[in-house]
Structures are given as C-alpha cells and as structure tokens.
Amino acid sequence: MGPVTDRPKDDARSSSRMTGPQRREQLIEVGKRVFAEKGFEAATVEEIAATAKVSKPVVYEHFGGKEGLYAVVVDREIQSLLSRITHALDEPGRARDLLERATLALLDYIEFSTDGFRILVRDSPPGQSTGSLASLLSDVATRVEHLLAAEFKRRRIDPKTAPIYAQMLVGMVALTGQWWLDRRKFKKADAAAHLVNLAWNGLAGLEASPRLHNTPSR
C-alpha cells in the first residue's frame, strides 16, 4: 500500500483561497439563504458556518455573531429594493407610466431576490407598522405621495388627500407582491397590469383585458 497523503477536497481548497472580502460576501449569501428558510430565531451560527464550510469563529470574526450578519443582510436588501423603486420613480413620465414602472420594479425584486423579500416580509409583514419592510414602504409612500399630489392638482382633486391614497397604493402593491410570490398564478407582467388596472381605473372602470401601456413586457 502506498503512502497515505492528505488531499483536501477541491471545494475545500478553493474555499481556503478566498480573500477576506470574498469570504464576507460568501457568508452574506449563505446567511441570506438560511435566514430566508429558517427565520432569524431558528437560524444558527453553526448551520451558517457548516453551509459555508467554515468554522464558527470565521462567522464571528466577520460579523460578530448572528445578529451582525442578519443586520447586514437586511440592510442590503432594503437598499436593493429601494434603489429599484427610486430609479423607477425618478425617470420622467406620466403618472401612469411611473405607477407601471414602480409596480414592475417591486415584482422584479421579488422574482430575482426571493430570499431577500422573504426575510423582509418575515421581519415586517406588509401592513405591520414596525420593522424594516414597514419602514421602507413608508419611505416609498412618501415619495408616491408627492407624485399623487401633483396629479391630483392637475385633476382638481384636493392634494391633501394624497397621503392616504399613497398608503393605499403602496400597501396594495406590497400585499399583492407577497401573494404573487407564494402562488405565481400570473406572469409578472400580467400581475403588474392587473395591479395598475385597479389602482388607475378603480373597480368601476376596470379594463376587461388589462395590459401595461408603456412598459415593455418582461
């Protein structure tokens, strides 16, 4: 029998070659998956470390513990979602165009960052007044409020009512987004079109076959 050599697995070798920033990014992605699946309370540093194929001290070294890692994950998701919606609202266009783009921005985020959205919803379900998602939706509602106020003035509607309509609109989109994530009974563009249909036309003026007017299908 020949000499026994210690041959680490390929993934272990590549893992050991990670730089500090690379390791940090890996732990953030692993933490996001574990938090999305288990929730903050049920998730453990042991599971996160095992999934990342590192020892527990490595997690503590980068984040100080589970709380620190969770805070980084939540902050990144908030910034990602807020950036998408802000970009949609900052582009020039008519009120309906902005509504379509902002609705699609939220559904895009839900589709491409499902774990992140699940974390935000678990932390603060739509409709709850506290938590990360509630704070973010409040910020979005404030931005939407100004857009609605300008549209209301143009239509000779009292702009003082814009805040309550902004809350209704943002809450409706957020709740529908969560429902769409869990069921996926509609294509993304169709879900957005139906949301805009109700928000723009109201129940009395619903279109029989709604479609997005000025936003390309995705």
Secondary structure, 3 states (H helix, E strand, C coil): CCCCCCCCCHHHHHHHCCCHHHHHHHHHHHHHHHHHHHCCCCCCHHHHHHHHCCCHHHHHHHHCCHHHHHHHHHHHHHHHHHHHHHHHHHCCCCHHHHHHHHHHHHHHHHHHCHHHHHHHHHHCCCCCCCCHHHHHHHHHHHHHHHHHHHHHHHCCCCHHHHHHHHHHHHHHHHHHHHHHHHHCCCCHHHHHHHHHHHHHHCHHHCCCCCCCCCCCCC
